[in-house]
């Protein structure tokens, strides 16, 4: 029999990860980046993959990362 506290903690973790991935997906839609994979707690992005953007790919990744950090902090 499962402890109700462990089920509650599990549900909280799942809800937190879902909220983070939803937030991240909303943020990356503003940038020229592509989400390669979301597995467990990993979130991988690339730029200049689907649409060539010259030398802007590093700046796109950096700007996206900054925006993601700001989103987590708020």
Predicted model as a PDB file, atoms N, CA, C, CB and O in Angstrom, pLDDT in the B-factor column:
MODEL        1                                                                  
ATOM      1  N   UNK A   1       0.835  -1.181   0.000  1.00 49.00           N  
ATOM      2  CA  UNK A   1       0.000   0.000   0.000  1.00 49.00           C  
ATOM      3  C   UNK A   1       0.878   1.243   0.000  1.00 49.00           C  
ATOM      4  CB  UNK A   1      -0.949  -0.001   1.209  1.00 49.00           C  
ATOM      5  O   UNK A   1       1.852   1.317   0.749  1.00 49.00           O  
ATOM      6  N   UNK A   2       0.549   2.187  -0.810  1.00 58.00           N  
ATOM      7  CA  UNK A   2       1.334   3.415  -0.935  1.00 58.00           C  
ATOM      8  C   UNK A   2       0.995   4.399   0.172  1.00 58.00           C  
ATOM      9  CB  UNK A   2       1.099   4.062  -2.298  1.00 58.00           C  
ATOM     10  O   UNK A   2      -0.154   4.515   0.597  1.00 58.00           O  
ATOM     11  N   UNK A   3       2.007   5.091   0.620  1.00 63.00           N  
ATOM     12  CA  UNK A   3       1.829   6.160   1.592  1.00 63.00           C  
ATOM     13  C   UNK A   3       1.226   7.366   0.876  1.00 63.00           C  
ATOM     14  CB  UNK A   3       3.183   6.530   2.281  1.00 63.00           C  
ATOM     15  O   UNK A   3       1.704   7.757  -0.189  1.00 63.00           O  
ATOM     16  N   UNK A   4       0.191   7.952   1.447  1.00 67.00           N  
ATOM     17  CA  UNK A   4      -0.461   9.092   0.788  1.00 67.00           C  
ATOM     18  C   UNK A   4       0.472  10.292   0.679  1.00 67.00           C  
ATOM     19  CB  UNK A   4      -1.724   9.491   1.549  1.00 67.00           C  
ATOM     20  O   UNK A   4       0.329  11.103  -0.236  1.00 67.00           O  
ATOM     21  N   UNK A   5       1.429  10.415   1.603  1.00 73.00           N  
ATOM     22  CA  UNK A   5       2.400  11.516   1.504  1.00 73.00           C  
ATOM     23  C   UNK A   5       3.304  11.351   0.294  1.00 73.00           C  
ATOM     24  CB  UNK A   5       3.249  11.598   2.775  1.00 73.00           C  
ATOM     25  O   UNK A   5       3.595  12.326  -0.399  1.00 73.00           O  
ATOM     26  N   UNK A   6       3.751  10.127   0.031  1.00 76.00           N  
ATOM     27  CA  UNK A   6       4.628   9.917  -1.130  1.00 76.00           C  
ATOM     28  C   UNK A   6       3.860  10.139  -2.427  1.00 76.00           C  
ATOM     29  CB  UNK A   6       5.232   8.496  -1.107  1.00 76.00           C  
ATOM     30  O   UNK A   6       4.421  10.659  -3.392  1.00 76.00           O  
ATOM     31  N   UNK A   7       2.592   9.756  -2.465  1.00 83.00           N  
ATOM     32  CA  UNK A   7       1.771  10.012  -3.651  1.00 83.00           C  
ATOM     33  C   UNK A   7       1.582  11.508  -3.863  1.00 83.00           C  
ATOM     34  CB  UNK A   7       0.403   9.319  -3.523  1.00 83.00           C  
ATOM     35  O   UNK A   7       1.599  11.997  -4.992  1.00 83.00           O  
ATOM     36  N   UNK A   8       1.401  12.224  -2.761  1.00 89.00           N  
ATOM     37  CA  UNK A   8       1.227  13.674  -2.841  1.00 89.00           C  
ATOM     38  C   UNK A   8       2.494  14.358  -3.349  1.00 89.00           C  
ATOM     39  CB  UNK A   8       0.842  14.238  -1.471  1.00 89.00           C  
ATOM     40  O   UNK A   8       2.426  15.260  -4.184  1.00 89.00           O  
ATOM     41  N   UNK A   9       3.643  13.927  -2.846  1.00 89.00           N  
ATOM     42  CA  UNK A   9       4.920  14.499  -3.291  1.00 89.00           C  
ATOM     43  C   UNK A   9       5.145  14.186  -4.762  1.00 89.00           C  
ATOM     44  CB  UNK A   9       6.096  13.957  -2.441  1.00 89.00           C  
ATOM     45  O   UNK A   9       5.571  15.052  -5.526  1.00 89.00           O  
ATOM     46  N   UNK A  10       4.861  12.960  -5.159  1.00 90.00           N  
ATOM     47  CA  UNK A  10       5.001  12.575  -6.560  1.00 90.00           C  
ATOM     48  C   UNK A  10       4.131  13.461  -7.449  1.00 90.00           C  
ATOM     49  CB  UNK A  10       4.628  11.095  -6.753  1.00 90.00           C  
ATOM     50  O   UNK A  10       4.588  13.953  -8.481  1.00 90.00           O  
ATOM     51  N   UNK A  11       2.900  13.660  -7.052  1.00 91.00           N  
ATOM     52  CA  UNK A  11       1.976  14.504  -7.814  1.00 91.00           C  
ATOM     53  C   UNK A  11       2.481  15.934  -7.890  1.00 91.00           C  
ATOM     54  CB  UNK A  11       0.580  14.477  -7.187  1.00 91.00           C  
ATOM     55  O   UNK A  11       2.363  16.575  -8.934  1.00 91.00           O  
ATOM     56  N   UNK A  12       3.044  16.444  -6.801  1.00 92.00           N  
ATOM     57  CA  UNK A  12       3.584  17.806  -6.797  1.00 92.00           C  
ATOM     58  C   UNK A  12       4.763  17.928  -7.761  1.00 92.00           C  
ATOM     59  CB  UNK A  12       4.019  18.208  -5.376  1.00 92.00           C  
ATOM     60  O   UNK A  12       4.877  18.921  -8.480  1.00 92.00           O  
ATOM     61  N   UNK A  13       5.633  16.930  -7.779  1.00 89.00           N  
ATOM     62  CA  UNK A  13       6.790  16.953  -8.684  1.00 89.00           C  
ATOM     63  C   UNK A  13       6.318  16.912 -10.137  1.00 89.00           C  
ATOM     64  CB  UNK A  13       7.743  15.760  -8.392  1.00 89.00           C  
ATOM     65  O   UNK A  13       6.807  17.676 -10.969  1.00 89.00           O  
ATOM     66  N   UNK A  14       5.384  16.035 -10.441  1.00 90.00           N  
ATOM     67  CA  UNK A  14       4.857  15.939 -11.804  1.00 90.00           C  
ATOM     68  C   UNK A  14       4.213  17.255 -12.216  1.00 90.00           C  
ATOM     69  CB  UNK A  14       3.839  14.789 -11.915  1.00 90.00           C  
ATOM     70  O   UNK A  14       4.426  17.728 -13.332  1.00 90.00           O  
ATOM     71  N   UNK A  15       3.422  17.853 -11.316  1.00 93.00           N  
ATOM     72  CA  UNK A  15       2.774  19.135 -11.619  1.00 93.00           C  
ATOM     73  C   UNK A  15       3.805  20.235 -11.832  1.00 93.00           C  
ATOM     74  CB  UNK A  15       1.814  19.530 -10.490  1.00 93.00           C  
ATOM     75  O   UNK A  15       3.636  21.070 -12.720  1.00 93.00           O  
ATOM     76  N   UNK A  16       4.870  20.251 -11.034  1.00 90.00           N  
ATOM     77  CA  UNK A  16       5.932  21.247 -11.198  1.00 90.00           C  
ATOM     78  C   UNK A  16       6.616  21.087 -12.555  1.00 90.00           C  
ATOM     79  CB  UNK A  16       6.967  21.125 -10.063  1.00 90.00           C  
ATOM     80  O   UNK A  16       6.814  22.071 -13.268  1.00 90.00           O  
ATOM     81  N   UNK A  17       6.975  19.861 -12.911  1.00 84.00           N  
ATOM     82  CA  UNK A  17       7.633  19.633 -14.204  1.00 84.00           C  
ATOM     83  C   UNK A  17       6.717  19.997 -15.366  1.00 84.00           C  
ATOM     84  CB  UNK A  17       8.073  18.170 -14.328  1.00 84.00           C  
ATOM     85  O   UNK A  17       7.170  20.571 -16.357  1.00 84.00           O  
ATOM     86  N   UNK A  18       5.444  19.671 -15.253  1.00 89.00           N  
ATOM     87  CA  UNK A  18       4.495  20.050 -16.305  1.00 89.00           C  
ATOM     88  C   UNK A  18       4.387  21.562 -16.431  1.00 89.00           C  
ATOM     89  CB  UNK A  18       3.114  19.451 -16.021  1.00 89.00           C  
ATOM     90  O   UNK A  18       4.349  22.089 -17.543  1.00 89.00           O  
ATOM     91  N   UNK A  19       4.338  22.265 -15.305  1.00 92.00           N  
ATOM     92  CA  UNK A  19       4.260  23.734 -15.322  1.00 92.00           C  
ATOM     93  C   UNK A  19       5.520  24.328 -15.948  1.00 92.00           C  
ATOM     94  CB  UNK A  19       4.065  24.288 -13.888  1.00 92.00           C  
ATOM     95  O   UNK A  19       5.435  25.262 -16.745  1.00 92.00           O  
ATOM     96  N   UNK A  20       6.686  23.792 -15.591  1.00 88.00           N  
ATOM     97  CA  UNK A  20       7.943  24.294 -16.158  1.00 88.00           C  
ATOM     98  C   UNK A  20       7.994  24.067 -17.667  1.00 88.00           C  
ATOM     99  CB  UNK A  20       9.145  23.612 -15.482  1.00 88.00           C  
ATOM    100  O   UNK A  20       8.373  24.970 -18.414  1.00 88.00           O  
ATOM    101  N   UNK A  21       7.624  22.892 -18.115  1.00 85.00           N  
ATOM    102  CA  UNK A  21       7.674  22.605 -19.553  1.00 85.00           C  
ATOM    103  C   UNK A  21       6.668  23.456 -20.308  1.00 85.00           C  
ATOM    104  CB  UNK A  21       7.407  21.116 -19.818  1.00 85.00           C  
ATOM    105  O   UNK A  21       6.947  23.885 -21.428  1.00 85.00           O  
ATOM    106  N   UNK A  22       5.501  23.710 -19.720  1.00 92.00           N  
ATOM    107  CA  UNK A  22       4.517  24.595 -20.353  1.00 92.00           C  
ATOM    108  C   UNK A  22       5.068  26.006 -20.455  1.00 92.00           C  
ATOM    109  CB  UNK A  22       3.193  24.596 -19.564  1.00 92.00           C  
ATOM    110  O   UNK A  22       4.937  26.646 -21.498  1.00 92.00           O  
ATOM    111  N   UNK A  23       5.689  26.504 -19.375  1.00 94.00           N  
ATOM    112  CA  UNK A  23       6.310  27.828 -19.376  1.00 94.00           C  
ATOM    113  C   UNK A  23       7.420  27.886 -20.420  1.00 94.00           C  
ATOM    114  CB  UNK A  23       6.869  28.171 -17.977  1.00 94.00           C  
ATOM    115  O   UNK A  23       7.479  28.832 -21.206  1.00 94.00           O  
ATOM    116  N   UNK A  24       8.293  26.894 -20.437  1.00 91.00           N  
ATOM    117  CA  UNK A  24       9.403  26.870 -21.389  1.00 91.00           C  
ATOM    118  C   UNK A  24       8.894  26.844 -22.827  1.00 91.00           C  
ATOM    119  CB  UNK A  24      10.304  25.659 -21.130  1.00 91.00           C  
ATOM    120  O   UNK A  24       9.418  27.559 -23.681  1.00 91.00           O  
ATOM    121  N   UNK A  25       7.885  26.032 -23.098  1.00 91.00           N  
ATOM    122  CA  UNK A  25       7.332  25.965 -24.453  1.00 91.00           C  
ATOM    123  C   UNK A  25       6.778  27.321 -24.885  1.00 91.00           C  
ATOM    124  CB  UNK A  25       6.231  24.895 -24.531  1.00 91.00           C  
ATOM    125  O   UNK A  25       6.945  27.722 -26.037  1.00 91.00           O  
ATOM    126  N   UNK A  26       6.122  28.024 -23.969  1.00 95.00           N  
ATOM    127  CA  UNK A  26       5.585  29.356 -24.289  1.00 95.00           C  
ATOM    128  C   UNK A  26       6.711  30.341 -24.565  1.00 95.00           C  
ATOM    129  CB  UNK A  26       4.702  29.877 -23.140  1.00 95.00           C  
ATOM    130  O   UNK A  26       6.609  31.157 -25.481  1.00 95.00           O  
ATOM    131  N   UNK A  27       7.781  30.275 -23.784  1.00 95.00           N  
ATOM    132  CA  UNK A  27       8.908  31.199 -23.954  1.00 95.00           C  
ATOM    133  C   UNK A  27       9.630  30.936 -25.268  1.00 95.00           C  
ATOM    134  CB  UNK A  27       9.893  31.075 -22.778  1.00 95.00           C  
ATOM    135  O   UNK A  27       9.944  31.882 -25.990  1.00 95.00           O  
ATOM    136  N   UNK A  28       9.900  29.682 -25.595  1.00 92.00           N  
ATOM    137  CA  UNK A  28      10.692  29.412 -26.804  1.00 92.00           C  
ATOM    138  C   UNK A  28       9.933  29.762 -28.072  1.00 92.00           C  
ATOM    139  CB  UNK A  28      11.105  27.951 -26.848  1.00 92.00           C  
ATOM    140  O   UNK A  28      10.540  29.911 -29.133  1.00 92.00           O  
ATOM    141  N   UNK A  29       8.622  29.894 -27.979  1.00 93.00           N  
ATOM    142  CA  UNK A  29       7.862  30.267 -29.177  1.00 93.00           C  
ATOM    143  C   UNK A  29       8.189  31.687 -29.636  1.00 93.00           C  
ATOM    144  CB  UNK A  29       6.362  30.143 -28.910  1.00 93.00           C  
ATOM    145  O   UNK A  29       7.847  32.071 -30.754  1.00 93.00           O  
ATOM    146  N   UNK A  30       8.853  32.470 -28.777  1.00 93.00           N  
ATOM    147  CA  UNK A  30       9.242  33.839 -29.112  1.00 93.00           C  
ATOM    148  C   UNK A  30      10.622  33.928 -29.766  1.00 93.00           C  
ATOM    149  CB  UNK A  30       9.222  34.689 -27.867  1.00 93.00           C  
ATOM    150  O   UNK A  30      11.059  35.017 -30.141  1.00 93.00           O  
ATOM    151  N   UNK A  31      11.301  32.808 -29.904  1.00 91.00           N  
ATOM    152  CA  UNK A  31      12.685  32.816 -30.399  1.00 91.00           C  
ATOM    153  C   UNK A  31      12.842  31.853 -31.564  1.00 91.00           C  
ATOM    154  CB  UNK A  31      13.668  32.448 -29.273  1.00 91.00           C  
ATOM    155  O   UNK A  31      12.002  30.981 -31.786  1.00 91.00           O  
ATOM    156  N   UNK A  32      13.919  32.022 -32.294  1.00 88.00           N  
ATOM    157  CA  UNK A  32      14.256  31.134 -33.401  1.00 88.00           C  
ATOM    158  C   UNK A  32      15.039  29.943 -32.849  1.00 88.00           C  
ATOM    159  CB  UNK A  32      15.078  31.887 -34.500  1.00 88.00           C  
ATOM    160  O   UNK A  32      16.220  29.761 -33.145  1.00 88.00           O  
ATOM    161  N   UNK A  33      14.347  29.137 -32.037  1.00 90.00           N  
ATOM    162  CA  UNK A  33      14.944  27.935 -31.458  1.00 90.00           C  
ATOM    163  C   UNK A  33      13.974  26.775 -31.638  1.00 90.00           C  
ATOM    164  CB  UNK A  33      15.291  28.144 -29.949  1.00 90.00           C  
ATOM    165  O   UNK A  33      12.781  26.972 -31.869  1.00 90.00           O  
ATOM    166  N   UNK A  34      14.503  25.575 -31.528  1.00 88.00           N  
ATOM    167  CA  UNK A  34      13.715  24.367 -31.697  1.00 88.00           C  
ATOM    168  C   UNK A  34      13.986  23.452 -30.519  1.00 88.00           C  
ATOM    169  CB  UNK A  34      14.040  23.661 -33.040  1.00 88.00           C  
ATOM    170  O   UNK A  34      15.140  23.199 -30.173  1.00 88.00           O  
ATOM    171  N   UNK A  35      12.908  22.950 -29.895  1.00 87.00           N  
ATOM    172  CA  UNK A  35      13.069  22.002 -28.792  1.00 87.00           C  
ATOM    173  C   UNK A  35      13.338  20.635 -29.395  1.00 87.00           C  
ATOM    174  CB  UNK A  35      11.804  21.973 -27.859  1.00 87.00           C  
ATOM    175  O   UNK A  35      12.489  20.065 -30.080  1.00 87.00           O  
ATOM    176  N   UNK A  36      14.529  20.119 -29.132  1.00 84.00           N  
ATOM    177  CA  UNK A  36      14.920  18.828 -29.672  1.00 84.00           C  
ATOM    178  C   UNK A  36      14.267  17.711 -28.868  1.00 84.00           C  
ATOM    179  CB  UNK A  36      16.452  18.676 -29.668  1.00 84.00           C  
ATOM    180  O   UNK A  36      13.719  16.769 -29.439  1.00 84.00           O  
ATOM    181  N   UNK A  37      14.326  17.816 -27.555  1.00 73.00           N  
ATOM    182  CA  UNK A  37      13.875  16.715 -26.718  1.00 73.00           C  
ATOM    183  C   UNK A  37      13.522  17.204 -25.334  1.00 73.00           C  
ATOM    184  CB  UNK A  37      14.937  15.635 -26.636  1.00 73.00           C  
ATOM    185  O   UNK A  37      14.141  18.131 -24.810  1.00 73.00           O  
ATOM    186  N   UNK A  38      12.534  16.582 -24.754  1.00 68.00           N  
ATOM    187  CA  UNK A  38      12.205  16.761 -23.338  1.00 68.00           C  
ATOM    188  C   UNK A  38      12.093  15.371 -22.740  1.00 68.00           C  
ATOM    189  CB  UNK A  38      10.870  17.591 -23.134  1.00 68.00           C  
ATOM    190  O   UNK A  38      11.120  14.658 -22.983  1.00 68.00           O  
ATOM    191  N   UNK A  39      13.080  14.993 -21.968  1.00 72.00           N  
ATOM    192  CA  UNK A  39      13.057  13.693 -21.306  1.00 72.00           C  
ATOM    193  C   UNK A  39      13.329  13.934 -19.833  1.00 72.00           C  
ATOM    194  CB  UNK A  39      14.107  12.700 -21.930  1.00 72.00           C  
ATOM    195  O   UNK A  39      14.357  14.499 -19.459  1.00 72.00           O  
ATOM    196  N   UNK A  40      12.387  13.492 -18.996  1.00 70.00           N  
ATOM    197  CA  UNK A  40      12.465  13.693 -17.554  1.00 70.00           C  
ATOM    198  C   UNK A  40      12.640  15.170 -17.272  1.00 70.00           C  
ATOM    199  CB  UNK A  40      13.622  12.874 -16.935  1.00 70.00           C  
ATOM    200  O   UNK A  40      11.738  15.964 -17.538  1.00 70.00           O  
ATOM    201  N   UNK A  41      13.806  15.552 -16.727  1.00 64.00           N  
ATOM    202  CA  UNK A  41      14.029  16.956 -16.375  1.00 64.00           C  
ATOM    203  C   UNK A  41      14.970  17.657 -17.348  1.00 64.00           C  
ATOM    204  CB  UNK A  41      14.587  17.054 -14.970  1.00 64.00           C  
ATOM    205  O   UNK A  41      15.410  18.777 -17.087  1.00 64.00           O  
ATOM    206  N   UNK A  42      15.284  17.004 -18.475  1.00 76.00           N  
ATOM    207  CA  UNK A  42      16.160  17.612 -19.477  1.00 76.00           C  
ATOM    208  C   UNK A  42      15.329  18.336 -20.533  1.00 76.00           C  
ATOM    209  CB  UNK A  42      17.059  16.542 -20.139  1.00 76.00           C  
ATOM    210  O   UNK A  42      14.277  17.853 -20.953  1.00 76.00           O  
ATOM    211  N   UNK A  43      15.814  19.487 -20.951  1.00 78.00           N  
ATOM    212  CA  UNK A  43      15.120  20.305 -21.951  1.00 78.00           C  
ATOM    213  C   UNK A  43      16.187  20.814 -22.904  1.00 78.00           C  
ATOM    214  CB  UNK A  43      14.306  21.501 -21.290  1.00 78.00           C  
ATOM    215  O   UNK A  43      16.951  21.711 -22.546  1.00 78.00           O  
ATOM    216  N   UNK A  44      16.258  20.259 -24.124  1.00 85.00           N  
ATOM    217  CA  UNK A  44      17.329  20.578 -25.057  1.00 85.00           C  
ATOM    218  C   UNK A  44      16.814  21.443 -26.204  1.00 85.00           C  
ATOM    219  CB  UNK A  44      17.958  19.294 -25.604  1.00 85.00           C  
ATOM    220  O   UNK A  44      15.803  21.130 -26.833  1.00 85.00           O  
ATOM    221  N   UNK A  45      17.531  22.540 -26.464  1.00 87.00           N  
ATOM    222  CA  UNK A  45      17.181  23.460 -27.546  1.00 87.00           C  
ATOM    223  C   UNK A  45      18.331  23.593 -28.529  1.00 87.00           C  
ATOM    224  CB  UNK A  45      16.804  24.836 -26.986  1.00 87.00           C  
ATOM    225  O   UNK A  45      19.498  23.447 -28.166  1.00 87.00           O  
ATOM    226  N   UNK A  46      17.983  23.872 -29.780  1.00 86.00           N  
ATOM    227  CA  UNK A  46      18.973  24.216 -30.794  1.00 86.00           C  
ATOM    228  C   UNK A  46      18.447  25.408 -31.579  1.00 86.00           C  
ATOM    229  CB  UNK A  46      19.273  23.002 -31.740  1.00 86.00           C  
ATOM    230  O   UNK A  46      17.251  25.697 -31.559  1.00 86.00           O  
ATOM    231  N   UNK A  47      19.341  26.090 -32.264  1.00 88.00           N  
ATOM    232  CA  UNK A  47      18.956  27.189 -33.139  1.00 88.00           C  
ATOM    233  C   UNK A  47      19.657  27.002 -34.474  1.00 88.00           C  
ATOM    234  CB  UNK A  47      19.310  28.571 -32.507  1.00 88.00           C  
ATOM    235  O   UNK A  47      20.698  26.349 -34.559  1.00 88.00           O  
ATOM    236  N   UNK A  48      19.075  27.580 -35.512  1.00 82.00           N  
ATOM    237  CA  UNK A  48      19.631  27.510 -36.871  1.00 82.00           C  
ATOM    238  C   UNK A  48      19.510  26.099 -37.440  1.00 82.00           C  
ATOM    239  CB  UNK A  48      21.106  27.952 -36.873  1.00 82.00           C  
ATOM    240  O   UNK A  48      20.282  25.710 -38.317  1.00 82.00           O  
ATOM    241  N   UNK A  49      18.555  25.347 -36.947  1.00 74.00           N  
ATOM    242  CA  UNK A  49      18.376  23.991 -37.444  1.00 74.00           C  
ATOM    243  C   UNK A  49      17.309  23.943 -38.540  1.00 74.00           C  
ATOM    244  CB  UNK A  49      17.999  23.052 -36.295  1.00 74.00           C  
ATOM    245  O   UNK A  49      17.562  23.447 -39.637  1.00 74.00           O  
ATOM    246  N   UNK A  50      16.131  24.457 -38.238  1.00 70.00           N  
ATOM    247  CA  UNK A  50      15.038  24.429 -39.220  1.00 70.00           C  
ATOM    248  C   UNK A  50      15.081  25.636 -40.146  1.00 70.00           C  
ATOM    249  CB  UNK A  50      13.689  24.374 -38.508  1.00 70.00           C  
ATOM    250  O   UNK A  50      14.800  25.532 -41.340  1.00 70.00           O  
ATOM    251  N   UNK A  51      15.437  26.779 -39.577  1.00 73.00           N  
ATOM    252  CA  UNK A  51      15.514  28.022 -40.349  1.00 73.00           C  
ATOM    253  C   UNK A  51      16.913  28.590 -40.166  1.00 73.00           C  
ATOM    254  CB  UNK A  51      14.414  29.058 -39.898  1.00 73.00           C  
ATOM    255  O   UNK A  51      17.321  28.887 -39.043  1.00 73.00           O  
ATOM    256  N   UNK A  52      17.642  28.742 -41.247  1.00 79.00           N  
ATOM    257  CA  UNK A  52      18.990  29.309 -41.168  1.00 79.00           C  
ATOM    258  C   UNK A  52      18.910  30.761 -40.731  1.00 79.00           C  
ATOM    259  CB  UNK A  52      19.721  29.193 -42.526  1.00 79.00           C  
ATOM    260  O   UNK A  52      18.132  31.539 -41.282  1.00 79.00           O  
ATOM    261  N   UNK A  53      19.713  31.127 -39.742  1.00 78.00           N  
ATOM    262  CA  UNK A  53      19.693  32.508 -39.250  1.00 78.00           C  
ATOM    263  C   UNK A  53      21.090  33.116 -39.208  1.00 78.00           C  
ATOM    264  CB  UNK A  53      19.067  32.563 -37.860  1.00 78.00           C  
ATOM    265  O   UNK A  53      21.388  33.967 -38.371  1.00 78.00           O  
ATOM    266  N   UNK A  54      21.932  32.669 -40.116  1.00 81.00           N  
ATOM    267  CA  UNK A  54      23.276  33.237 -40.200  1.00 81.00           C  
ATOM    268  C   UNK A  54      24.074  32.982 -38.940  1.00 81.00           C  
ATOM    269  CB  UNK A  54      23.204  34.724 -40.465  1.00 81.00           C  
ATOM    270  O   UNK A  54      24.195  31.845 -38.484  1.00 81.00           O  
ATOM    271  N   UNK A  55      24.616  34.046 -38.384  1.00 84.00           N  
ATOM    272  CA  UNK A  55      25.443  33.908 -37.185  1.00 84.00           C  
ATOM    273  C   UNK A  55      24.662  34.246 -35.920  1.00 84.00           C  
ATOM    274  CB  UNK A  55      26.673  34.803 -37.287  1.00 84.00           C  
ATOM    275  O   UNK A  55      25.265  34.502 -34.878  1.00 84.00           O  
ATOM    276  N   UNK A  56      23.340  34.251 -35.989  1.00 83.00           N  
ATOM    277  CA  UNK A  56      22.518  34.649 -34.845  1.00 83.00           C  
ATOM    278  C   UNK A  56      22.168  33.493 -33.911  1.00 83.00           C  
ATOM    279  CB  UNK A  56      21.253  35.285 -35.335  1.00 83.00           C  
ATOM    280  O   UNK A  56      21.526  33.717 -32.884  1.00 83.00           O  
ATOM    281  N   UNK A  57      22.576  32.247 -34.241  1.00 84.00           N  
ATOM    282  CA  UNK A  57      22.126  31.110 -33.442  1.00 84.00           C  
ATOM    283  C   UNK A  57      22.630  31.143 -32.001  1.00 84.00           C  
ATOM    284  CB  UNK A  57      22.568  29.834 -34.092  1.00 84.00           C  
ATOM    285  O   UNK A  57      21.877  30.794 -31.092  1.00 84.00           O  
ATOM    286  N   UNK A  58      23.857  31.544 -31.766  1.00 88.00           N  
ATOM    287  CA  UNK A  58      24.372  31.613 -30.389  1.00 88.00           C  
ATOM    288  C   UNK A  58      23.617  32.670 -29.587  1.00 88.00           C  
ATOM    289  CB  UNK A  58      25.889  31.926 -30.388  1.00 88.00           C  
ATOM    290  O   UNK A  58      23.294  32.453 -28.419  1.00 88.00           O  
ATOM    291  N   UNK A  59      23.338  33.804 -30.207  1.00 91.00           N  
ATOM    292  CA  UNK A  59      22.572  34.848 -29.540  1.00 91.00           C  
ATOM    293  C   UNK A  59      21.150  34.416 -29.240  1.00 91.00           C  
ATOM    294  CB  UNK A  59      22.555  36.094 -30.380  1.00 91.00           C  
ATOM    295  O   UNK A  59      20.596  34.764 -28.198  1.00 91.00           O  
ATOM    296  N   UNK A  60      20.556  33.653 -30.157  1.00 89.00           N  
ATOM    297  CA  UNK A  60      19.200  33.140 -29.933  1.00 89.00           C  
ATOM    298  C   UNK A  60      19.161  32.207 -28.729  1.00 89.00           C  
ATOM    299  CB  UNK A  60      18.689  32.408 -31.183  1.00 89.00           C  
ATOM    300  O   UNK A  60      18.269  32.309 -27.886  1.00 89.00           O  
ATOM    301  N   UNK A  61      20.125  31.304 -28.653  1.00 92.00           N  
ATOM    302  CA  UNK A  61      20.179  30.363 -27.526  1.00 92.00           C  
ATOM    303  C   UNK A  61      20.419  31.121 -26.222  1.00 92.00           C  
ATOM    304  CB  UNK A  61      21.293  29.302 -27.746  1.00 92.00           C  
ATOM    305  O   UNK A  61      19.773  30.839 -25.213  1.00 92.00           O  
ATOM    306  N   UNK A  62      21.342  32.080 -26.238  1.00 94.00           N  
ATOM    307  CA  UNK A  62      21.642  32.853 -25.028  1.00 94.00           C  
ATOM    308  C   UNK A  62      20.428  33.669 -24.582  1.00 94.00           C  
ATOM    309  CB  UNK A  62      22.843  33.785 -25.272  1.00 94.00           C  
ATOM    310  O   UNK A  62      20.108  33.703 -23.394  1.00 94.00           O  
ATOM    311  N   UNK A  63      19.760  34.317 -25.513  1.00 95.00           N  
ATOM    312  CA  UNK A  63      18.575  35.110 -25.167  1.00 95.00           C  
ATOM    313  C   UNK A  63      17.455  34.222 -24.634  1.00 95.00           C  
ATOM    314  CB  UNK A  63      18.082  35.899 -26.389  1.00 95.00           C  
ATOM    315  O   UNK A  63      16.769  34.577 -23.675  1.00 95.00           O  
ATOM    316  N   UNK A  64      17.283  33.082 -25.257  1.00 95.00           N  
ATOM    317  CA  UNK A  64      16.257  32.152 -24.796  1.00 95.00           C  
ATOM    318  C   UNK A  64      16.585  31.661 -23.392  1.00 95.00           C  
ATOM    319  CB  UNK A  64      16.126  30.962 -25.765  1.00 95.00           C  
ATOM    320  O   UNK A  64      15.709  31.612 -22.529  1.00 95.00           O  
ATOM    321  N   UNK A  65      17.826  31.303 -23.165  1.00 94.00           N  
ATOM    322  CA  UNK A  65      18.239  30.823 -21.835  1.00 94.00           C  
ATOM    323  C   UNK A  65      18.000  31.888 -20.778  1.00 94.00           C  
ATOM    324  CB  UNK A  65      19.723  30.413 -21.840  1.00 94.00           C  
ATOM    325  O   UNK A  65      17.523  31.587 -19.684  1.00 94.00           O  
ATOM    326  N   UNK A  66      18.331  33.128 -21.101  1.00 96.00           N  
ATOM    327  CA  UNK A  66      18.112  34.236 -20.167  1.00 96.00           C  
ATOM    328  C   UNK A  66      16.621  34.379 -19.847  1.00 96.00           C  
ATOM    329  CB  UNK A  66      18.664  35.560 -20.755  1.00 96.00           C  
ATOM    330  O   UNK A  66      16.244  34.534 -18.685  1.00 96.00           O  
ATOM    331  N   UNK A  67      15.789  34.325 -20.865  1.00 96.00           N  
ATOM    332  CA  UNK A  67      14.349  34.437 -20.692  1.00 96.00           C  
ATOM    333  C   UNK A  67      13.803  33.255 -19.873  1.00 96.00           C  
ATOM    334  CB  UNK A  67      13.654  34.508 -22.063  1.00 96.00           C  
ATOM    335  O   UNK A  67      12.914  33.440 -19.041  1.00 96.00           O  
ATOM    336  N   UNK A  68      14.320  32.067 -20.102  1.00 94.00           N  
ATOM    337  CA  UNK A  68      13.909  30.888 -19.316  1.00 94.00           C  
ATOM    338  C   UNK A  68      14.251  31.073 -17.845  1.00 94.00           C  
ATOM    339  CB  UNK A  68      14.586  29.610 -19.856  1.00 94.00           C  
ATOM    340  O   UNK A  68      13.443  30.768 -16.968  1.00 94.00           O  
ATOM    341  N   UNK A  69      15.452  31.573 -17.583  1.00 94.00           N  
ATOM    342  CA  UNK A  69      15.850  31.810 -16.175  1.00 94.00           C  
ATOM    343  C   UNK A  69      14.967  32.868 -15.529  1.00 94.00           C  
ATOM    344  CB  UNK A  69      17.332  32.246 -16.091  1.00 94.00           C  
ATOM    345  O   UNK A  69      14.574  32.725 -14.371  1.00 94.00           O  
ATOM    346  N   UNK A  70      14.654  33.919 -16.262  1.00 94.00           N  
ATOM    347  CA  UNK A  70      13.759  34.940 -15.725  1.00 94.00           C  
ATOM    348  C   UNK A  70      12.376  34.364 -15.441  1.00 94.00           C  
ATOM    349  CB  UNK A  70      13.648  36.117 -16.697  1.00 94.00           C  
ATOM    350  O   UNK A  70      11.751  34.716 -14.440  1.00 94.00           O  
ATOM    351  N   UNK A  71      11.897  33.483 -16.310  1.00 93.00           N  
ATOM    352  CA  UNK A  71      10.593  32.865 -16.123  1.00 93.00           C  
ATOM    353  C   UNK A  71      10.546  31.980 -14.899  1.00 93.00           C  
ATOM    354  CB  UNK A  71      10.222  32.069 -17.334  1.00 93.00           C  
ATOM    355  O   UNK A  71       9.535  31.943 -14.199  1.00 93.00           O  
ATOM    356  N   UNK A  72      11.625  31.266 -14.630  1.00 91.00           N  
ATOM    357  CA  UNK A  72      11.685  30.390 -13.454  1.00 91.00           C  
ATOM    358  C   UNK A  72      11.743  31.221 -12.181  1.00 91.00           C  
ATOM    359  CB  UNK A  72      12.907  29.449 -13.534  1.00 91.00           C  
ATOM    360  O   UNK A  72      11.150  30.849 -11.169  1.00 91.00           O  
ATOM    361  N   UNK A  73      12.454  32.347 -12.225  1.00 88.00           N  
ATOM    362  CA  UNK A  73      12.589  33.200 -11.046  1.00 88.00           C  
ATOM    363  C   UNK A  73      11.280  33.880 -10.648  1.00 88.00           C  
ATOM    364  CB  UNK A  73      13.644  34.247 -11.296  1.00 88.00           C  
ATOM    365  O   UNK A  73      11.086  34.221  -9.481  1.00 88.00           O  
ATOM    366  N   UNK A  74      10.376  34.080 -11.625  1.00 79.00           N  
ATOM    367  CA  UNK A  74       9.140  34.792 -11.290  1.00 79.00           C  
ATOM    368  C   UNK A  74       8.028  33.860 -10.869  1.00 79.00           C  
ATOM    369  CB  UNK A  74       8.682  35.614 -12.460  1.00 79.00           C  
ATOM    370  O   UNK A  74       6.927  34.313 -10.557  1.00 79.00           O  
TER     371      UNK A  74                                                      
ENDMDL                                                                          
END                                                                             
